[in-house]
Amino acid sequence: MKQSRAMSLVEAVANVALGYAIAVASQVLLFPAFGLHMTMAQNLKLAAAFTVISICRSYAIRRVFEAIHVRHMK
């Protein structure tokens, strides 16, 4: 059965939402160890930027693999 584009996007967003929380927590804990000091607002903005990039990446990879799957089903 084929996954719709909308469901591909929903899956990617759900996956990355958890990644966003992990990224913020990681930044807060690890950045100071490397001498990087950011406010919480800066941490949230940086994680948000990488989250948008990650959503796009996840969606694109999902669509490529779906196209490969559909091609092999013919």
N, C-alpha and C positions, 0 to 999 in steps of 0.2 A: 504494500500500500504506500502511496506517495504522500510525503509530508508537504503541507501547503507552505507557501512563502511566509504567510502570517504566523503559522505555528513555528517555523524556523526562527523568526524574529523573536517570538515570545520565549522560546527555549534559550536563545542567545542572551536575551535581556535577563532572564532569571538566573542563568549561570553567572553572568557578569555582575549582577547585583550582589551576590555573595562575595565575589571577588573584590568588589568595591569596599565592602566592610573589612575584608581581610587586608586589603592594601592600606587603608587608613590606619588600622591597628598596627600593621607592620611598620609604617612610616613613623608613627608616634613612638614606637619602641626602638626601632633601629637607627633612624636618622641621627639622634644625639650621639650614638656610639661612633658615628663617622664624622662628627663635628658639624653636622647640619642641624640648625635650629629654626624651626618654622612654627608659626602660630597654628592653631587648630583650623582656622579659616583657610590658611594656605595649604595645609595638608588635605583638606576636603576638596579644594579647587584642583590641586595636582592630581589627586586620585580620580576626580571627575573627568579630567582631560584624558587620562589613560583608560578610564572606563569607556568613554565614547569610542576611542580607538579600538579597544578590545571587542566591543559590541560589533563594530563594522567588520573586524577580522573574523570573529566567530560566525557571523552571518554569511560572509563571503565563502569561507571554508565549507560551511554546511551546504550552501547552494552548489558548489563545485562537486562535492561528494554526491549530492542528490542527482546532479546531471550525469555523473559517471554511472551511478546505479541505474538510472532510467535508460541510458544508452546500452547497458549490458542486458537489460531486460527485453530488448527488442529482438 
